[in-house]
Amino acid sequence: MAEPSAFSRVRLAELLAVLSLGADLGMGQPMEHVLCQCLVALRLAGELGLDDADREVVYYASLVSWVGCHVDAYEQAKWFGDDTVLKADFRRTDFSGPAVEARFMLRHLGGGPQPAGVGGRARLGLAFLGPGRRDAEAILSNHWQAADALAAQLGLAPRVRACVEQTFERWDGRGAPKGARGEEILLTSRLVNLADVVVAYHRSGGTAAAVAVARERRGTQFDPAVVDAFTARAAQLLADLDGGWDQVQRADPAPGTPLTEAELDAALLAVADFADVKSPWTIGHSRGVAELVEAAAGLAGLPAPTRATLRRAALVHDLGRLGVPNTVWDKPGPLTLGETERVRLHPYLTERMLACSPALAQIAAVAVQHHERLDGSGYPRGLSGAALTPEGRLLAAADLYRAHTEGRPHRPAGSPAEAAALLRAEVRAGRIDAGAAEAVLGAAGHTRPRRGTWPAGLTTREVEVLRLLALGLSTRRIAESLHISPRTAGHHIEHIYAKTGATNRALAGLFAARHGLGPTTGAVQDAGSAGGGDDGLDGLGARDG
């Protein structure tokens, strides 16, 4: 009798916990912040006498509420600089009135790239009064909508989704997305909201700091009754948070219910989309690599289980990108040494997140190799020769090929012929495995049938506009790229929003990612890049792939 697949033991709680580790990094928090928050919220639910059904809601909502916090990182970095710093400071601020919000925005405004010349920051400030302020006001709504969409894809219960929706609401009614206040907010949401902040303060200042912030925000951000329950037993509620992963897994409401293989594949596909929307330049990248490497593995004669492992590893190979700010990913010029080192960490972060789950460790071992090179010049470990597995060699070749048919801020997209030439040059240089390269090139040569219809009733022209919109281009730039008038481009954007349900670029980009509508080679080339060059790593761009 055949051995059961390791993947047949993956539970939803494990996958959500892995994704929460990525959310931690994207929010500028240490790994396991969300897991510790989940534990505190569950303990507080027990103190308040919530039943098992409500505790299940708290469990899943705690793990999923923050996963959308990077969906508009591009906009955050454009106006405020390091998006992880912005989000870390967010927890340190009680947004109790317009003056507080204004000071927060002004403190961070201009932290990223600024217009050149005298008065660059002033011009940025004037620009912020229009689209920038709208971007900022949409942040929490974007985060909720993205988290809710993932919860729906993963089949989480309506009660969990309702809790997620209200996680960013405030007791005083100044929250998002609907300005609910007081008892209008679900008790489960109030617990998750409080636990998130007190865990952050406990980490930096101990129990006293956690109690102090809860009392300071009593009646503004937090429910007074929940604050009182927390402060009465804060030491016990915050005790023994080390080893958050194991404790959260033991608290799983469905410990004996693993995902089916089909459910796992669908979930990993959703995770891939979430990782890729970290930057508009990588929308659809992981899906594309997964399709390519699976086909290449078939041409290479690898058995079906190995092909499945490769596809799954490809879908999540860039999960660690969430731990690097968009000031690095979206920088048009060469990276500094420090920025390059941050980029070199992202495969390692991918591995560490996935390896927390014994059932996902198999794909972690493959995913971490996607930037390694045969001659030892790759990263994160500088593996060479026999240390690279056949699966890792195929993934590295597929990732490199796919990345070079996509544009990046520092270079335009290459044609398929140019990407093939680059891949063969890397073979000649001894960095990419020859057999892996030829399998990838063979797979890339198989053209897929042209799509007959587009999702949500989009027209072909609207898809072209959506791809450029997802890249962050303005209406004027989209019009120039497609040789249409700005007014016509604006009409197309309005139709796209109406048909997809998106309300801004970030959510439109997420729709594009989920439906395999990432930027095409031509679209990226037409969009143009803002100059710059490669940073020299591997003779290629560190941000590629």
N, C-alpha and C positions, 0 to 999 in steps of 0.2 A: 504494500500500500504506500502511495506517495506521501512524502513528508508535507505537512501543511506549510504554506508560504508564511514567512515571517510577517508579511504585510497583513495576513489574515488576523493578526492579533492587535492591530492598531485601533485604539479607541478614539472617539471624538474628543474626549477630555485631553488626551495626549496631544493631539493635533492643535487644539486650541491653546494649550499651554505652550507649545513650541511657538505658535504665532504670537503669543503674548510676550515672549522674550524679544521678538523683533520689535513689537510695539514699545517695549521698555527702551530699547536703544534709540528708536525714533523720537521718543519723548525726552531724551537726555537723562534717562534714569538707569541705574544699574540693573542688570538682568535679575529677574525674580521680583521686581517691584510689584508687578501686577499679581503675581502668585501670592505674595505676602498680603496685598490688599484683599485678595479673594479670601484668604484665611481670616483676616480681621473682620471682614464683612459677615462671613459665616458665623464666627463666634458671637458677634453682636446680634445677629439674627436669633441665635440660640438664647441670648440674654433677654431678648424681647419676646420670646415665646412664639416665633414664627413657625408654622407647620412645615412638614417635609416638602410640600409643593412650592411654598414660597422660598424655602432654602435652596431648592433646585434652581429657581429663577435667579437668586442671588449668585449662585455658583457660576452658571453659564454667562450671565450678564457681566459679572466681574471679569471674566476671561476675554470677552469679546468687545466690550464697550470702547476700548482704546485702540483697536486695531486700525481704525480709519484715520488716525492722527497724522499720518504722513501723506494722505491723498492729495493735499494741496501744498506740500512742502515747497514746490517750485514757486508758488506765489509768496509764501512766507519768506523764503530766501531772497526773493527779488526785492522785497521791501525792507526786511528786517535782518538780513544776514543769516547767520547760522540758525537753521530752523530748530535744531535740537536744543540750543540755548534758549530760544524763545519759548519753547514748550516747557522746558524745565522751570523757567521763571514764572510761567503761567500759574503753577501750583503755589507759588510764593506770594500771589497777589489775590486780595479779596476785591473783586470787581463790584463794589457796593454802590457805585454811582458814576456818572459821566466823567467827573474830574479824575477819578482813579483810572478809568479806561484811557482817557487822553494822556495822562502821565505815562502809563504803560506803553502806549504806542510811540510817544515821543522818545522815551528812553531807548527803544529798540530801533526806531526808524533810521535808516541809513547805515545799518550794520553790514549790509551787503554791498555789491558793486554800485557805485554812484556815477551819475553823469559827469563826463570829463569837464575840466575847465573851472574857471572861477564861479562860485555859487552853485557847484554841483549838488550839494546836499539841499540847498534851498529849492532848486528846481525839482529835486526828488520829492521834497515836502509838498510842493504845489501839485505835483502829479498825484501824490497820495490822496489829496483831497477828493479826487474823482474815483478812478478805478481801484486805487489802493485801499481806500476806506471800504469800498464794497467788498473787496477781497477779504479784508480783515473781519468785517461783519459776518461774512459767510463761513468763517472757519469752523465754528462749532456745529453749524448746521451741516456742513460738508462731512465732518467727522461722524456725526450721527448717521447720516444717510449712507455713508460708506460702510459703517459697522452694521447697520441694519440690512444692507444688501448682502453682506457676507453671511449674516445670521440666517437670512432667507435661503441662500444657496446651500448652507450646511443643514438645512431642515430643522433649525431650532424653533421651539414652540412660540406661538403668538405672544404668550405672556412674557417670555424672555425678550422678544423684540420690543414689546411695550416698555419694559424696564430699561432697555438700552436707549430707547428714544428719550427717556426722561433723565438719563444720567447727568446731562449737562444743565438741567434746570436747577434753579436756586429757590430756597425757601422764600426769599423776598420778591420773587417774580422777575428778577433781572437776568434769568438764564436763557437757554436756547434748547430746542428750536421754536417753542411756542409761548414762552414766557409764563408757563404754569407756575403757580405759587402755593405755598402752604400745603394743606391737605389734598390739593389737586394732584400733587406729585405722589407717585406710588411709594410706599414705605420701602420697598426693595431698592428703588432707585436712590432714595435718601441714604440708605446704608452704604451703597457702593460709592456714592459721591463723598461721603465723610471718610470712608476707609482709605480712599485714594490719597487724600491730602494728609491725613494723620500718619500714614505709613511713611510718606516722604519726609515729614518733619521728625518722626521718630528716628529715622535713619541718620539724620544729621545732628539731632540734638537730644535724643533720648525721649523717655516717656514724658518728662516735664515739658518739652517743646511740643509734643503731640497734644497734650492736654491744653496747653496755652493757645495753640492755634484753633482748636475746637471751640474753646470758650470765646476767643476773639470774634469768631465768625458765627456764633450762636445767634440765630434770628436773622442773619443776613444770608449767608450761603447755606447754612445747616439748620435742620429742624431742631429747635431747642430740646425737645424730648429725647431725640436721638443723641444729642450732645451730652445730656445729663446721664443717659444710660452708659455712654462711652466713658465719661470722666469718672463715674462711680467705680468702674472696674478696669481702668485703662492699663494698669500694670499687668493684669492677667490676660487681657485681650491682646496685648502687644508682646507677650512673652513667647519665647521659643519659636521665632519666625525663621531661624536657620533651617536649611533643608526644605524650603518651601515647595520644591517640585514634588518630593515624596509625600508630603502632607496633603497637597492639593490632589494628587492622584489617589490617595486613600479616601479622600472625600468625594470621589466621583459618584454621582447619583446613579450611574448605569455602569458599574464596574465590569459586568460580565457581558457587555454588548459591544463587540468590536464592529468597526465599519466593514461593509462588504468591499471587495476589490473595486467594484464600480463606484461605490460611494467615496472610497479613498481617492480614486483617480479624479473624480469631480471636485473633491475638496482641495487636492493639490493644485488643480487647475485654477481654482479660485485664489489660492495662496500665491500662485505665480503672477496673476493679474495684479494682486495687491502689492507685491514687491516691485513690479515693473512700473506702476504709476508713481513711484517715488520721484521719477524724473520723466518729463514728457518725451525725452529722447530715447527712452527704453521701452515705451509702451509696445507690448506684443513681442518683446525680445525672447522671453523665456518660453512662450508658446512656440515661437519659431524654432528655437534651438531644440525643443523637445520633439517636434515633428521631424526635424532634420536628422537628429541623432538616432531616433528610432528607426527611420528608414535606412540610415547608414549601417546600423547594427544588423538589419535584415540582409543587406547586401554583403556584409562581412560574414554572414553565416552564423551569427550568434543565436543561441536558443531563445525561445519565447520568454522564459523568466528573466533572462539577462536583458532582453530588449525592454521589458517592462520596468526593470530596475533603472535602466538608463533613462527612459522617458521620465520617470518620477524624479530622478536626480536632476535632470535638466529643468524640470518645472520649478524646482526650489533652489537651484544652484546660486541664485543671486539674492536669496533672502537676507544675507548679511549686508546688502547695500543699505538697508534701513538704518544701520549704525553709522553711516557716513553722511554728513550734512550736504545739502544741495548746493551750498557755496562751492563745494568741490566737484560734485557731479556735473553741474551746469556751468562751470567756469569756462569761458571761451579761450583763454590763453593757457600757456604751460603751467603745470602744477609746481608748487614749491616742494622742497624735500619733505617737509612735514605733511603736506597734503598727499603726496605720493605714498607715504608710510600709512596714512589712514586708509587709502584705497587698498593697499596690499593686505590689510586686515580682513577685508570683507569675505573672502572664501573661508577664512578661519572662523569668523563669526557664524557663517552658515553652518559649518560643521558642528560648532559647539551647541547651537540651538537644536539641531536635528538629533545629535548624539545623546541629548538628555533623555530621549525616548529610545529604549532598547530596540523597539520594533522598527524605528526609523534609522537606526545607526548604519544599516546597510547602504542606504542611499546617501547618508552623510559622508561615508568613506569615498564615494564616487564624486559627489558634488564638490568636495573640497579641492579636487584636482583640476578644476577647469581652467586655471591659470598656470598650472605647472608646465614645465618644458623638459624635453628629453635631455638637454645639456645642462640642466640644473639652474638655468637662468630665470625660472618662473617663481611664483609665489603661491601660498604663503611660506612653504617650507623649503623651497629650493630642491625638491626631489628630482632625481634623474634616473635614466636607464630603467633597470628592472624594478625600481621602486614604484614606477608608474604602472597601473593596471591597464589591461586592454580597454576596459570601460572608461577609465580616466583619460586615456589617449583619444578615444573617439569623442568624448565630451569636449575636450580641449580644442580639437579640430573643428567640431561643429560650432562651438561658441565663437571661435575666431572668425570663421567664414561668415556666420550670420551677422556678427557685429560689424563687419566691414561692408555689408550691404545696407547698413543703417547709418544715418548721420549721427554725429556727436557734436557738442558745442564747439569743439576745437578742430573739427575737420568735416568736410562734406561726405556724403555717402559714396561708396564705391559701387561700380556696376558689378554684376555677377562675374564677369570676365576678370575684372580687377581683383575681386576677392579671391578667385581661383588662382590667379597669378601670385598673389600674396601668400596664399596657403602653400603653394608649391615652393615658393622662395624660402618659407620657413622650414620646409622639409629639407631643402638643399643645405640650409644653415645648421641642420641637426637639431632643430628645436621641436618640430612636430613629426609624429610617426607617419611614415610614408603610407602604410596600409590604411591607417585611420583617415588620412587626408584623401586618398583615392575613394574610399567608401563614402565619405562625406560629399565629395565632388560628384560621384555617381548619383547619390541621392538627390543632390541639388539640381541635377540635370533633368529630373523627371518633372515635367510641368503638370500642374494641377488644372482640372477643368475650370473654366471661367464661371464665377458665381452667377447664377441666374437671377437671384433676388437678394436684396440686402435686408438686414434686420430692421425692425420697427418701421418698415415701409419707406426707408430712406432711398432717395434716388442716387444714381452713380455720382452725380455732381455733388450732392450733399455729403456723400462718403468722402469725396476728395476734400471738401471743406472741413469735415470733421477731423480728418487726419492732420490737417494743418492747424486747426484749432487746438487739438490735443498737444501739439508741439509748443503751444504758448504764443503763436503768432497773433498779432493784432488784426483787426478787420482789414485795415489798409494793406498790411503785408500779405494777407490771404488773397486779397483782390489782385495785387501785383503778381503774385505767384501764378494765379490761375487766369490772368489776363481778363479780368472782369472788373466791373465798377465796384467801389466800396459799398454802394447802396445795395447792389445785387448780392454781394458777399454777406452783408448784414441780414438781408432777407433769408438767405440760406441758413445762417446761424440761428435765426428765430425759428425756422422750420425744424432744424435739428433739435433745438431745445424742446419744442412742442412735441415732437415725435418720440424722443428718448426719455423725456421727463427730467432731463438735466436742467440746471439753472445757471451753471457757470462752467468754465473751462475744466476745472478739476473733475467735476462729475461727468462731463462729456468725455474726458479722457478715460475715466473708469469704465464708461459704457463701451468705448472703443476697444479697450483692453479685453473686456469680457466677451466681446463678439469677434475677436480676431481681426480687428480693424486698425492695428498699429500702423504707423507711418510706412509707406512703401518707399523703395529706393528713389523713385522719381519725385515723390512728394517731398522727401527730405532734401534732395538736391535742389529742388525749386525753392524750398524755404531758405536755403543758404545758411552758412554758419558765419559767426562773427570773427573769423580769423583765428589766430592762434595756431598751435602745432602740437605734435605729440610730445609727451614728456620724456621719451627716451627709454622707458621701461620695456624690456624685451624688443627694443627697436620699434615698439608699437605704443599706442596710447594706453596709459594705465587704466583709464576709465572705460576702455572698450570691453564689450562683453558683459 
